[in-house]
Each structure stands twice: as structure tokens, then as C-alpha cells.
Amino acid sequence: MIVGIPKETFPGQRQVSVVPDGLAALSKAGLEVLVQAGSGAEAGYADELYSAKGAKIVQSRTELFQKAEIILQYQACGANPEKGPEDLELLRPGQVVIAFLDPLGSADQIKKLAERKATGFSMELMPRITKAQSMDALSSQASLAGYKAVILAAEKLPQIFPMMMTAAGTISPARVFVIGAGVAGLQAIATARRLGAVVSGYDVRPAVKDQVESLGAKFVEMALETGKSEDAGGYAKAMDENFYRRQRELMTKVVAENHVVITTAAVPGKKAPILITGEMVKGMRPGSIIVDLAAERGGNCELTRPGENVEVEGVTIMGPVNLTSTVPHHSSQMYSKNITTFLIHMAKEGQLKYDLSDEITRETLVTRDGEILEPRVREILHLPPLATGTK
């Protein structure tokens, strides 16, 4: 089978889905590779590096889609709302697309993918099980986002992070509060600690307390009922508005005490919960920074504007989007490992084998043969449940 690696078209996107070092594993699995010219250029991977690893370079995107049976992308379909529809028109029945598809946030685009009778696998839906750790693209990209969030804050903050003993006196360390102790939050905590800040962290899931403290941060505990705060996959669940209101009340004092607040709370397919109100922002000291990693989902701060920096009474609210594209070299390297490992997991003797008894294959499969197979997407589109055993 022929694998196609097209140039990413999401605005500002600098990653590539597969790096040159990822081609050897695909070749070993009996797969040929076509790469659209310039696909890896912005991530530091020249066409010559792909050619040296055995890939064929093609100039035309249309030609790549016509010849490839499997398309590997970073963002496609609903995850690329501006340019994704153009690629949908290039797909043919039976063609396979593996990418971030945003199935729960863009069900209408998944419907169009099904109408093309293409087979879609969504990297967002990778189950959080031990066997799938090397394929978990959400976690790998979230780790980079958590790191970059701290770097952004450190650059913007009008003081340094570490404590310093100088001839001019002692410089007190910055105080950083990280809300959400998932992969992004834990990496943010670790990075802020390495830079010398005094760090505290909070999460609705009490089970992550040990992880926060193992990184040298203080875990902030709040008197809230959190028994149903985590789903079966280990992700935080959406709570009701009464919960978030009480949480904001308890969090107000903590937010005001810190120089930097980094928020990471996102629920797949839903608008991000508001954790920091405008009034809470006004209670922060001038010069403080909020980095809202949930900006693409509306933001955890009431005043966040996606893609912008907003200043309110001396407090800067940063709403970065597509943050991993600011480190495209390593972002691409990590994603390449995730997606090629996933593809090889299904490739047997140069062909794809769909074993729906395998949790990894079953949970990531969104469309096939004109049918939407993901139950949550069907529910969003008000489609009847599939017959038992269909997926």
C-alpha cells in the first residue's frame, strides 16, 4: 500500500505528520511512501532527507491523494475547518485518513467524511491503555504545550522565576499556580519548578495529588465533591455549573496570591469550563500573567480571546492557539512516532487489517464504508445507535 504525507494546511501549522526517521519502520512494514514537496520544511526536515530514506517526492497535492491509499496528517477534517473541506473533495471510497479529526467537536465534518466513504481514524480517540502509550498523540502534544506555556509566561512576566541571593539583596521567587494536572499541567509544573518558581497545582481529580507533589509542587485542596470527576479513560469529566461556581469561590484567594496562573482544563468535544472570572482577574496583582491553554475551546478564563494577549488592569491574559506549532521540530518528531506506530499496529504484510476485537483499532475508527461508527458522534448527529457488534 502507498502512504501519502501531504503538506499541512491549517493556518500557521508548521508540523509534518511523519519525519524522515519514521520512514524506515513504514518501509519495513511493506508500505511505500509519497511526500508532498515542502511538507517538512518548516519543521526542519528538507525534501532531501525524505528522499534519502526512500520516499518519493511529489509536487502536486492532487497527485498525492490520487496515488496514496493511506493519508497521514496532523490536522484533517474537522480539526482543519478552513482548509480541511478541500481535502475531503480529494478523497475516494476506501481511502484511509489517519489524523487529528476533532470528531466530537466537528461532527458535521465527520458526516461529510463518511459521505465520501473514506475510512477515518481519529488520533484524539486513542484509548489510554498501556499498550497504546506509544501512540498517544494527545499526551505527547499536551506535554509540549505545557512546557511552552511556562516559557511564554516567563518571557512576559516582569520578574524572574528563581530566587537569587545577590549583592543587591535577595530576589524572591515567582509563584506559579497550575490548574489541571493532566499531561500538560504536570509538564507545566515540572518546567516552572526547573526555572526556580514556587509552584502549586490543582485538579478536580484527588488521585493526582501524589503526581503533583512528586514534582516538588504543593497540591491545593478544596472542599468539593469530586467523586465523579474522572471518566473511564482517565480524563476529567465536565461537571455542573454549581460545582464550577463553588470551585471559583474557593480558588479566588489562591489565584490572587500567584504571579502566574496556567490553566489546562478541557473536556473533549465541549466548551472549556470557566474557572477564572473577570472579577478574579481584577483581584490579581498588576504584572501577573494568565496563560490559558484551553483558549482553542473557548478558554478557562472569562476574558480569554483565542490567539490574542489581553490586558485587564495590568494583568495579561494569554490565549495561545496551536501552541505546539511553535516547536514544530520536536512536535513533529513525537507525532510521527505516535502515528507510524499506530499505522504499523494495523499493517500486516503491507496491507491494513481491521481487527475490531482490538481496543486500539476499534476505539479510534470513526468512519468506514459510508457509515459513522463512533457512538458519540452518532449521538451528536441524532443518528440511531448501531447494531451491537458493528463496532
C-alpha positions in Angstrom: 0.0 0.0 0.0 1.1 3.6 -0.6 1.2 6.1 2.2 0.8 9.8 1.4 2.2 12.6 3.6 0.6 15.9 2.5 1.8 19.4 3.5 -0.3 20.6 6.4 -2.7 23.4 5.5 -4.1 24.5 8.9 -3.3 28.3 9.2 0.0 28.7 11.0 0.7 25.0 11.1 4.4 24.1 10.8 4.4 20.4 11.7 4.6 17.5 9.4 2.9 14.2 10.2 5.9 11.9 9.6 9.6 12.8 9.9 12.3 11.2 7.7 13.4 8.9 10.6 9.9 7.5 10.7 10.1 6.1 7.1 12.2 3.1 7.9 9.5 1.5 10.1 6.9 2.1 7.3 9.2 0.5 4.7 9.8 -2.5 7.0 6.1 -2.9 7.2 5.8 -3.2 3.4 4.5 0.3 2.8 5.6 2.8 0.2 5.7 6.5 1.0 4.9 9.6 -1.1 5.7 13.0 0.4 4.3 16.3 -0.9 7.2 18.7 -1.6 8.0 21.0 1.2 5.9 19.2 3.8 8.6 19.1 6.4 10.4 22.3 5.5 9.1 24.5 8.4 9.8 21.8 10.9 13.4 21.5 9.7 13.0 18.4 7.6 14.1 19.0 4.0 12.8 17.0 1.0 16.3 15.6 0.5 16.1 13.9 3.9 12.9 12.1 2.9 14.4 11.1 -0.5 17.5 9.7 1.3 15.2 7.5 3.4 13.4 6.1 0.3 10.3 8.3 0.0 9.2 9.7 -3.4 8.6 13.4 -3.5 5.6 14.7 -5.5 4.8 18.3 -6.2 1.1 18.1 -6.6 -1.3 17.6 -3.6 -3.9 16.2 -6.0 -1.4 13.6 -7.3 -0.5 12.5 -3.8 -4.2 12.0 -2.9 -4.8 10.1 -6.2 -2.0 7.7 -5.7 -2.0 7.2 -1.9 -4.2 4.6 -0.3 -3.5 5.9 3.2 -3.2 9.6 4.1 -1.3 10.5 7.3 -1.9 14.1 8.5 -1.5 16.1 11.7 -4.8 18.0 11.4 -7.6 17.0 8.9 -11.3 17.1 8.5 -13.0 18.9 11.5 -9.6 19.7 13.0 -8.8 21.9 10.0 -12.1 23.8 9.4 -10.7 26.3 6.9 -8.8 24.0 4.5 -10.0 20.5 5.5 -13.0 20.6 3.2 -10.7 21.0 0.2 -9.0 17.7 1.1 -12.4 16.0 1.6 -13.1 16.6 -2.1 -9.9 14.7 -3.0 -10.8 11.6 -1.0 -12.2 8.5 -2.7 -14.1 5.5 -1.3 -12.0 3.1 0.8 -9.2 5.6 1.2 -7.8 5.8 4.7 -7.2 9.0 6.7 -5.4 9.0 10.0 -5.1 12.3 11.8 -6.5 14.6 14.5 -10.1 14.9 13.2 -11.9 16.6 16.1 -14.8 14.2 15.8 -16.6 15.3 18.9 -16.3 19.0 18.2 -17.0 18.8 14.4 -19.5 16.0 13.9 -20.8 17.7 10.7 -17.4 17.3 9.1 -17.2 13.6 10.2 -20.6 13.2 8.4 -19.0 14.6 5.2 -16.1 12.2 5.6 -18.5 9.3 5.8 -20.3 10.5 2.8 -17.0 10.2 0.8 -17.0 6.6 2.0 -13.5 7.1 3.3 -12.1 5.3 6.4 -11.2 7.7 9.2 -9.2 7.1 12.3 -9.0 9.8 14.9 -5.8 10.2 16.9 -7.8 12.1 19.6 -9.7 8.9 20.4 -6.6 6.8 21.2 -7.5 4.8 24.4 -5.4 5.5 27.5 -4.1 2.0 28.0 -0.6 0.7 28.5 -0.5 -0.9 25.0 -1.3 2.4 23.3 1.1 4.7 25.2 3.5 4.9 22.2 0.5 6.0 20.0 -1.0 8.6 22.4 -0.6 11.8 20.3 -2.8 13.9 22.6 -0.4 13.3 25.5 2.7 13.9 23.5 1.5 17.2 22.2 0.0 18.3 25.5 3.4 17.8 27.1 5.0 20.2 24.7 2.1 22.7 25.2 2.6 22.6 29.0 6.3 23.3 28.6 5.7 26.2 26.2 3.1 27.8 28.4 5.7 28.3 31.1 8.2 29.7 28.7 5.6 32.2 27.4 4.8 33.3 31.0 8.5 33.6 32.0 9.2 35.8 29.0 6.2 38.1 29.7 6.4 38.3 33.5 8.1 41.5 34.7 10.2 39.5 37.1 12.4 36.4 37.1 11.2 32.9 38.2 14.0 31.8 40.6 15.1 33.1 44.0 18.5 34.8 43.8 20.9 35.9 46.5 22.7 38.9 45.2 24.9 41.8 46.4 21.8 44.0 45.9 19.7 41.8 48.2 17.5 38.7 47.9 15.2 38.3 44.9 12.0 36.4 45.9 10.9 33.6 43.5 7.8 33.9 41.3 4.7 32.0 42.4 3.1 29.8 39.8 -0.3 28.1 40.1 -1.2 25.4 37.6 -4.9 24.5 37.2 -5.3 21.0 35.9 -2.8 18.2 36.5 -3.1 16.2 33.3 -0.1 15.8 30.9 0.1 19.5 30.0 -0.4 20.6 33.6 2.2 18.2 35.0 4.8 19.3 32.4 4.0 23.0 33.2 4.6 22.2 36.9 7.9 20.5 36.2 9.1 23.3 33.9 8.2 26.1 36.3 10.0 24.2 39.1 13.1 23.8 36.9 13.1 27.5 36.3 13.0 28.1 40.1 9.4 29.2 40.8 7.4 28.2 43.8 4.7 26.1 42.3 1.3 24.9 43.4 -1.2 22.8 41.4 -4.9 21.9 41.5 -7.1 19.3 39.8 -10.6 18.1 40.4 -9.2 14.5 40.5 -7.8 14.0 44.0 -5.9 11.0 42.7 -3.3 13.2 41.0 -2.1 14.8 44.3 0.8 12.4 44.5 1.9 13.2 41.0 1.8 17.0 41.7 3.8 16.6 44.9 6.3 14.3 43.3 7.3 17.2 41.1 8.0 19.4 44.1 4.8 21.4 43.9 2.1 21.9 46.6 -1.3 20.4 45.8 -4.1 22.8 46.5 -7.0 21.0 48.2 -10.6 22.3 48.1 -13.7 21.2 49.9 -15.5 19.9 46.8 -17.3 16.7 46.0 -15.2 15.2 43.3 -16.2 11.5 43.2 -17.5 11.7 39.6 -14.7 13.9 38.2 -12.9 11.3 36.2 -14.1 9.2 33.3 -13.0 5.6 32.5 -10.2 6.8 30.2 -8.6 8.9 33.0 -9.8 12.3 31.6 -11.5 14.9 33.7 -15.3 14.9 33.2 -17.4 18.0 32.7 -19.1 19.0 36.0 -22.3 21.0 36.5 -22.3 24.8 36.9 -22.9 24.6 40.7 -19.6 22.7 41.0 -17.7 25.3 38.9 -19.2 28.2 40.8 -18.2 26.8 44.2 -14.7 26.0 42.7 -14.3 29.6 41.6 -15.2 30.8 45.0 -12.6 28.6 46.7 -10.0 29.4 44.0 -10.2 33.2 44.2 -7.7 33.6 47.0 -5.2 31.2 45.5 -5.3 32.9 42.1 -4.7 36.3 43.8 -1.6 35.1 45.6 0.2 34.0 42.4 2.2 35.8 39.8 1.4 33.3 37.1 -1.7 31.1 36.6 -1.7 28.4 33.9 -5.0 26.8 33.1 -5.3 23.5 31.2 -8.9 22.3 31.9 -10.5 21.0 28.7 -13.3 18.4 28.2 -13.2 16.6 24.8 -15.9 17.9 22.4 -17.2 20.5 24.8 -16.6 24.2 25.6 -13.9 24.7 28.2 -15.3 25.4 31.7 -14.9 28.9 33.1 -12.5 28.7 36.1 -11.3 32.3 36.3 -13.9 35.1 36.2 -13.2 38.8 35.3 -13.6 39.6 39.0 -10.9 37.1 39.9 -8.6 38.7 37.3 -9.1 42.1 38.8 -8.1 40.7 42.2 -4.6 39.7 40.9 -1.6 42.0 41.3 -0.6 44.2 38.3 2.0 42.4 36.2 0.5 39.0 36.7 0.1 36.6 33.8 -2.6 34.0 32.9 -1.7 31.5 30.2 -5.0 29.8 29.1 -4.2 26.5 27.4 -7.9 25.9 26.8 -8.2 29.0 24.6 -9.0 26.9 21.5 -12.1 25.6 23.3 -13.2 29.0 24.5 -10.9 29.4 27.4 -10.9 28.7 31.2 -10.7 32.4 31.8 -13.8 34.5 31.2 -11.6 37.2 29.5 -9.6 35.0 27.2 -9.5 35.8 23.5 -8.2 32.9 21.4 -5.0 33.8 19.7 -4.6 37.1 21.5 -3.0 38.7 24.6 -5.5 40.8 26.6 -4.5 43.2 29.3 -7.0 44.0 32.1 -6.0 46.3 34.9 -2.3 45.3 34.5 -3.0 41.6 34.2 -2.1 39.9 30.9 -4.3 37.0 29.7 -2.6 35.0 27.0 -4.8 32.8 24.8 -2.3 30.8 22.7 -3.7 28.5 20.0 -1.9 25.7 18.2 1.0 26.2 20.6 2.8 23.1 19.6 3.4 24.6 16.1 5.9 26.9 17.9 8.2 23.9 18.4 7.5 22.1 15.1 10.7 20.1 15.0 10.1 18.1 18.2 6.3 18.3 17.9 6.6 16.5 14.5 9.1 14.0 15.8 6.8 13.0 18.6 3.7 12.9 16.5 5.5 10.9 13.8 6.3 8.2 16.3 2.7 8.1 17.5 1.1 7.9 14.1 3.6 5.5 12.5 3.4 3.1 15.5 -0.4 3.2 15.2 -0.4 2.5 11.5 2.1 -0.3 11.8 -0.1 -1.8 14.6 -2.7 -2.4 11.9 -0.4 -3.1 8.9 0.2 -6.8 8.2 2.4 -7.7 5.2 1.8 -4.4 3.5 -2.0 -4.4 4.0 -4.3 -2.9 6.7 -6.1 -5.4 8.8 -9.1 -4.1 10.7 -9.4 -6.2 13.9 -12.3 -4.7 15.7 -11.7 -7.0 18.7 -8.6 -4.9 19.2 -9.4 -1.9 21.5 -7.0 0.5 19.8 -8.4 -0.1 16.3 -12.0 -0.2 17.5 -11.9 3.0 19.6 -10.1 5.2 17.0 -12.2 4.1 14.0 -14.7 6.9 13.2 -16.0 6.2 9.7 -15.9 3.2 7.2 -17.9 2.2 4.1 -20.1 5.3 4.4 -21.1 4.7 8.0 -20.3 6.7 11.1 -19.1 4.2 13.7 -18.2 6.4 16.6 -21.2 6.3 19.0 -20.8 9.8 20.5 -20.6 11.3 17.0 -23.8 9.5 16.1 -25.5 10.8 19.2 -24.4 14.4 18.4 -25.9 14.0 14.9 -29.1 12.4 16.3 -28.4 9.1 14.5 -29.8 5.8 15.9 -27.3 3.5 17.7 -25.6 0.9 15.6 -26.4 -2.7 15.9 -24.4 -4.5 18.6 -21.1 -5.7 17.3 -20.9 -3.3 14.4 -18.0 -1.6 16.0 
